[in-house]
């Protein structure tokens, strides 16, 4: 049995590599054609190729499930067409045993996908963001508003809201505006700075202009009476240090999409958002989806098992591949529908991440058991009812 497992594993790995390379190459080509209009001036074709190279791990992460599905179907359908799966079934391997064998074969692929998601994709996404900042002046992600990037954190005796116009590739910031509020949500200080850098829990601002609002300034202005001191004072300093919980990693987390972060950084970012009473729905759903991602790969293998062992005398391997692609697209649409419906109706994050996988897994297991039961019933019928033999056998 170990020899058979190694043989099937070799066939599946070979087919998956070919399919994944083809898919990544195809989608990379489409992306290059779509972005060719950016080439011009200081942005050259070599820069575009460099950005696409950095985006390849993310593209591989997105296409790996469907690539695993098609590759497994190609390999298993080829084995079935050569009657090698029939020999395996005759040797005593049940449908459940075949599925367990396929899951054991998929474990190295799942481990590689986890390493890709936790190490390679976050690192290349950070490099991609820095390259976009350097070459295009923007990160290319959806974390920036027209006014810049906004951050909020709690301070002693109030809150702080920070607006950053530009994130530098080094992790520093430029054109910073800091709003300091009291615990009663009254504006206390407005600080403008040309640049800022993070140093061990502190934000060091340079070339600052601070506007301090006196307590009771609103009442002073309402009275309209002259006072010895004005309601506000303005100070300018070459450097100003603020204690902050923000770090360059959290800034990048704000820029990157949650699905591209590692689980550890995503957990820290969710903790930061919770501490500052910010919305974490999307981040929590992304966390659950990243945790479920290895299980999704196993679900893809489970989908491939019944499709590849179907006795399709018409269409052969091509028909099974078409069914597999259709099943993969349906599964993707179901996942997206669950995500959007969960965000709209406020479903629990684990429901939007886990339920589609469980539904598809249940359908795949039911189909596999049904095919296995049908084959067993057919054998029993032919054994106990001789008149059910085929015309060829009767002749």
Secondary structure, DSSP 8 states (H G I E B T S, - for coil): -HHHHHHHHHHHHHHHHHHHHHHHHHHHHHHHHHHGGG-BTTB-HHHHHHHHHHHHHHHHHHHHHHHHHHHHHHHHHHHHHTTHHHHHHHTT--HHHHHHHHHHHHHHHHHHHHHIIIIIHHHHHHHHHHHHHHHTSS-SSTT-BTTBEEEEEEETTEEEEEEEEEE-TTS-EEEEEEEEEETTS-EEEEEEEEEEEE-SSEEEEEEEEEEEE-TTHHHHHHHT---SS-SEEEEEEEEEEEE-S--HHHHHHHHS-GGGS-HHHHHHHHHHHHHTT---HHHHHHHHHHHHHHHHHHHHHHHHHHHHTS--TTTHHHHHHHHHHHHHHHHHHHHHHHHHHHHHHT--HHHHHHHHHHHHHHHHHHHHHHHHHHHHHHHHHHHH-GGGS-HHHH-
